[in-house]
Amino acid sequence: MAEVLYSVSRDKDVSGVTLTGTPEATRQALVSNGPVSVAPVGDAEMVEYAHVVEDFSIHDAMIVASHRAQETDAILTTDGVLTEAGYNTLWD
């Protein structure tokens, strides 16, 4: 979610589409009115974070920790660092 809000705030292009709008409007569209659930950060995420924090920036380590703790299929990001580290990433 943070990656999407960051991209919207900077009017980035994704697959030839320019993301526009405000981060808050995007959050509402995805979470309040859409298909996205925001995963809370709990003990499981912090255990995983402790294992990866030395390898990544704080931001990337939190994303990897959440991915590992929640056992998701992929990480929604354009960050090549995570792909290079062997994590399955997705951004269409």
Secondary structure by P-SEA (a helix, b strand, c coil): caaaaaaaaaccccccccccccaaaaaaaccccccbbbbbbcaaaaaaaaaccccccaaaaaaaaaaaaacccccccccccccccccccccc
